[in-house]
Amino acid sequence: MTQSLTIIVPVYNEEDNLKRVKKELSKYIARSKVTTSVLFVNDGSKDRSIAIIREICASQSAFNYINFDKNYGLSAAIKAGFDYVQTTLVGYIDSDLQTSPEDFDLLLEHIGEHDLVTGVRSNRKDSFVKNMSSTIANGIRRSFTHDGMDDTGCPLKIIKTEYAKRIPMFKGLHRFLPAMVLLQNGKVKQVPIRHFERIAGTANFGVWNRLLGPLMDCFAYLWMKKKYINYKVADKG
């Protein structure tokens, strides 16, 4: 089967970053090993983000968008992307571009034999508090899920779309994408990628989002794991 990729870009108040997002993703699309397109998901931005997104999509055929009526959060933005894509693969990158679209190639090398491939941010360029809270949160999450992932919050992933569409998404569960693929008996892998400083805009998440919130989400995951239904169709007629 010929592979195709849609890159989901969640956006919340990122007007200062979007022109750079267009430039970098356009460069990647032009040289990507698979047919690639972009889907912006505007999560109720209060700045000029949606106006800039509309301008980009009007001038670039490979760029499309979804515009929420209000702010629903990152999990909802990713879920909407999963629902709307029609390609065989779905990717995800943050609009702050602290990860590089070029590193999607590193993930694509492994997606054939795996169902989700996620980046692991090497030499992270974040503050000490952000790095430490993320390290602790990942350790707690790993002890609950046993997914073997060191950096589930890394905003660079590729998933086979058939698996992505079967993920039941709730608030906060974007941090559990590898675990949710494992529940489907899928295979996951992590690959080291580069990490860069944020050039423009400000992060929209605090310590609660990176540490205390994920701890509470772990209990939601355990409940879901116990109730999760998984099946395979042998044949149909």
N, C-alpha and C positions, 0 to 999 in steps of 0.2 A: 504493500500500500504506500502510495506517495504521501509523505508527511507534509503537513502545513501547520503553521504556528500563529496564534493570536496572543499578543502581549497585552495583558491588562495593566493599565496605569491608573490606580486610584488617585483622586485629586481632592484635596481640601485646602483652600486658601494658598495656592502655589503659583500665583500670577508671576512672580519673579523668576520662576524656574521653567515655565512651560515652553518658552522659545528655545531654550537649551535642550529640553526634552525632545522637541521636534527635530532639532538639528542632529542630535546623537542617535535617535531612533531611525531617522531617515538614512543616515550613514550605515547603520546596521542592516536595515531592510535591503539596501542596495547590494550588500555583499553576503547576506545570510545564505547558509547552505540549504535552507528550506524556504518555501513561499511564506512570507511573514507579513502580518498586518498588526495594527495597534487599535486597542479599544480603551479610550479614556472613560473612566467612571467618575463623574463629578459629584462628590458627596456633599451637596448643599453648600458649596463655597459661598462666602459672603463678600469676596473681593471680585476682581475682574476675571477670574479663572475661566468661567464658562464662556465669556465673550472671546477670550483668546483661543479656547478649545474649538469653538465654532469656526473661527477664522482658519485655524490649522486644518480642520477637517474639510472645509470648503475648498482648500487649495491643494490638498494631498489625498488622492484616492485610497491610499492604504491606511488612512487614519479615520476612525469613526468614534462616536461617543454615545454615552448614556448620561442623562442629566437627572439626578434625584430631585424631588420636590422639596426636600429638606435634608438635614444632616442625619445620617443613620449609623455611621461608623464604618471602620475599615472592614470588618467581617461582612457587612452587608454589601459593600462595594465589590469585594472579591466574589461573593456569592452571585451577585448580579452579572458579573463578568462570566462566571462559569455557566450561568443560565443562557446567556446570549451567544456565546461563541459557537461556531459551526466547524472549526478546523479540527484536525486530529489531535493537536497538542495545544495546551494553553499555558502561557507563561505569565509571570507577575514581576513587576519592578516598581519601586517607589518613585514618585515624581521628584524627589530631592536629588536623585542620581548619585547617591553615595555608593551605589554599585553601578558597574558599567554594562551597557547592553552587549558589548563585545564578549562578555563572559558567558552569555547564553550559549556560545559555541562550546564552551567547556562542559556545559550540562547536556547539550545535544549529543555529545560523544557517548553518553551512557544511557540515554532514554530508550534505546532499542531493547535492552534486556531488563530495564527497570520501568516502573510505572510512575514514579516521582523522583526527580533529582533536584536537590536543593543545594544552594551555596552555603559555605561556611566562611564568614568574613575573617580574613587574615589581617593581622596588624590593624585592628579597628581604630578609626580616627575619631572616636567619640570621647566624651568626658569620662573622668574616672567614675563618677556616680552612675552614669548610664551603663558603662561597661560592667561595673560590679553588680548592679541590680539585674542586668541581663544574664550574667553568669550564674547568679543565685537562682533566678527564675528558671533558667534552662536546666539546672541541676534538679530542682524540685519537680519540674515537668517530666524530666527523664525518669525519675524515680517512680512516678505514677504510671507513665505510659510504656516504659521499657522499649522505646523506639530507637534507642542508640544514637539519636541526633544531638549534636553539640550546639546547634545554633538555629532552632526552629523559627526564630524571629527574623532570620535573614530574608530581606526583600528581593530575592532573586531565586525563582523556582520555575521548573517546567514539569507539567503533569500531563499524562495521557488524558484526553478529554473525557473518555468513557468513565474513568475513575473520578475525575473532578466533579462531574455532574451527579454522581451518586453520594457525594459528601453532604450530610445534613448539617447545614451551617447555622450556628447560633452565635450570639455576641461573644467575642473572645476566642472562638474556635479556629480562627485563621492561624493561631499559634500551634494548632494540633494537626495540620494538614498531613505530615508524614504518618502520624498515628492513625488518622482516619483512612489513609490508603492501606495501611497494614491491617486494619479491621476488614478490609475487602480482600484479604490474602494477597495484596499487591506487594511489589518489591520496591524498596526505597534506597537511595544512596545520597551521600553528601560529598561535595567536591569543594576544595579550597578556592576562593575567589578573592579578588582585590576589593579594598574598601577605601573610600575617599571622604574627605571632610565635606560637610555641607557648605556650598558656596553662597546660596541665597535662601531667603525665607527662614522660618523658625520651625522647630519640631513641635508637633501638636499633641505630644504624649508626655506625661510626667511619670514619676516613680510609681504611682498607683497602677498605671497601665502596664508598666514593665515588670512589676514585682507582685504587689498585693492582688491586683486583679487576676493575673494568671494563676495564682495559688487557688483562688476560689473556682476558677474555670476547671482546674484539675478534678474537682469533685463532680462537676457536670460531665466531664469526659468519662469518669468511672461509671456513672449512672448510664450514660449512653452505651458504653462498651457492654454492660450487662444486658441491655435491651436491644442491642443492634441485631438486625436481620440481614443475613447474607445468603445469597442463593445463586445458582447457576442453572441456566436453561439447557437441558440436554438436546432437545430438538423441538420443532414446532411445525404445525401444518394447518 
